[in-house]
């Protein structure tokens, strides 16, 4: 009887857990979403923009901009924004999540050690991402949000590889 009861509880817990799974890629990231055509990637690109502690009276030339790479997964971008706002509640900034759909290619620098990137799909294209950032994304964010030249680059996983 104990075995049957344990098995029944396991089945109920398994069924509840399987129905509770969500498609996290379809969740909405915080802030505004923009799609732009990149001449460096020849395809549409996505960025998320979250304004943290920003109000209408803030002088725009003092507004910090944080670019977060590998931000195509909304829960991770949302966690970064929420954590930053919790830890630094008085720092007004614009947080820009840069999606990298071909992350193994566009977040890795030109390589010299084949063994370290042998499993990657077309690695070493970070220079294209840097050019897109410099010539497309940063000018757009400056014109749309009036940000300053104070910039921080942040990333996790391969996004961390790009910013180092």
Buried (B, 14 or more C-beta within 10 A) or exposed (E): EEEEEEEEEEEEEEEEEEEEEEEEEEEEBBBEBBEEEBEBBEEEBBBBBBBBBBEEEEEEEEBBBBBBBBBBBBEBBBEBBEEBBEEEEEEBBBBBBBBBEBBBBBBBBEBEEEEEBEEBEEBBBBEBBBBBBEEBBBEBBBEEBBBBEEBEBBBBBBBBBBBE
